[in-house]
Structures are given as C-alpha cells and as structure tokens.
Amino acid sequence: MKAEITINNTVYRVDFSKGSDLSIPLRFDGEQPNTYGVQKASSEPYSDENFIGDTRKGGVCNFETYHITPHCNGTHTECIGHITKERIDILSSLKDLMIPAHLVSVTVQKTSEKYVPELHEDDLLITRAQLSEKLDEVPDEFLEALVVRTLPNTSEKKTQNYLENGSPFFTIDAMEYLKDRGVKHLLVDVPSVDRLLDEGILSAHNTFWDTENKKFNPNTKHKTITEMIYVHNQIQDGHYLLTIQIPAFVSDAAPSRPIIFAIHER
C-alpha cells in the first residue's frame, strides 16, 4: 500500500506494506529481556471446576491469563504519569498516529557530562556531544520523534537481564539537547533513559518531561518514551514515518509495537 505524504511542503513516497517492527516479541514461554529482576511475563490456561482453557488438555479453546510488568518485561511506551503523582495514562497521552522520525546510531561511552546522582566509573552513556554531532543538521520536522540505536548493537538486547549486566543511559546534557530540539517521542533500545539504580531520582525522565521534582507539567503530557526496542543492524539511519501501536490500557505505560516506514523524497 503506497502513498504520498507532505512534510513541511516536501512530498515523500512511502510504502506502508514495508514497515520495520522495532518491538521485541514477548515470548511468554521463552527467553525475554528483564529489568530489575521482576517476575518473567507468563501465561497460564484459565481453569475452574467446569472449564480448562487449553485445547491440549481437552479444552474446547485456548483461553489464557497473562501476567506482565510492562516497564520490565519488554518493549513498552510510557507517559508522564510514570513519574508524577497525577495518574496520567498513556492512552490519553499518545495521540499522534503517524509521526515524522529520525533514526540515529550512537556509540555509548564514558563522559564528563553531568548526571544526577554522580556517575560511576564504569557508567556508559549517550551524550549531548554525540547527539549534537549526529542531529544538528537534521531538520526539526524530522525530530518530532527520535529513535536511538546504541552501539555495539547485538541480539542479546532481546534477552538481556539488565539488572545483572547494566545498561547505558542518557546524560542530563543529552536530554536537555533533545528537549531543546523539540523531540516529542523518544524511542531507545535500553531499559531506561536513566541509570537503573539511581536513588529514585529519575533525572533524565524529569528533564525530558520538564517535571521538576516529578511535578506534573500539562505542557508535556503528550510526550512519550519508548524503551527496550530493538533496531536490526540492516535498518539504516535516516528519516522515517513512525507509528506506535499500544493496547487501550488506561495506565502510565503499556506494551507497544513501534513500526517505522522508510520515506523517499519524490
């Protein structure tokens, strides 16, 4: 299904039958990524005295109950309600359907850029210097959404136990740069934009949503962060159209399936 779209007075061609799925498939009975050592996502057939929801056990149909912690069990999209006392939900926050986006790859590194709390010696980060070098020439209209692929990029990201192995995260300078550039939807292949054990400060989250001391900011209600994506190596850096598919969960976060579509100037 091919179409032509106009972004900032320029016409682009897009083939909506050739999207690239950035989500990590959630295998309830197999390997899956994990953050904070929470219980794995799991499923079990519903059963009572009169019914068994498993055709392999004589049931008339498969009828399962699922257990999942979206923030920790795989690809998910979260809203400002993730960190505020106000119970803002992702369903009312994520309103954009087709979003101009840019994909960038960055090599994680040690840095002297700031972070709160203080950095550890072995911390690896995504920095303002890297993002500025890659994005300064990218037009603002393609930074409504930013997809960040960290390097090295291995398939282990799809099954990683991040509490045991650690993960890169964003400096405050990097988040301030993205905020200044107008990034509304940030998608990353790490389990959190903050260090996993950060004393509960969540300084990168707060910078992105402009929520001083986690106080709700209505001006940033429609900004989202999507974590634990996986961007295959064959997908090239550049401009795309993005859609973020979520179930209709009235919650601060939901499992998600971000898909990007390559676009070509006519």
Buried (B, 14 or more C-beta within 10 A) or exposed (E): EEEEBEBEEEEBEBEEEEBBBBBBEBEBEEEBBBBBEEEBBBBEBBBEEEEBBBEEEEBEEEBEEEEBBBBBBBBBBBBBBBBBEBEBBBBEBBEBEEBBBBBBBBEBBEBEBBBBEEBEEEBBBBBBBBBEEBBEEBEEBBBBBBBBBBEEBEEEBBEBEBBEEBBBBBBBBBBBBBBEBEBBBBBBBBBBBBBBEBEEBBBBBBBBBBBEEBEBBEEBBBBBBBBBBBBEEEBEBBBBBBBBBBEEBEBBBBBBBBBBBBBEEE
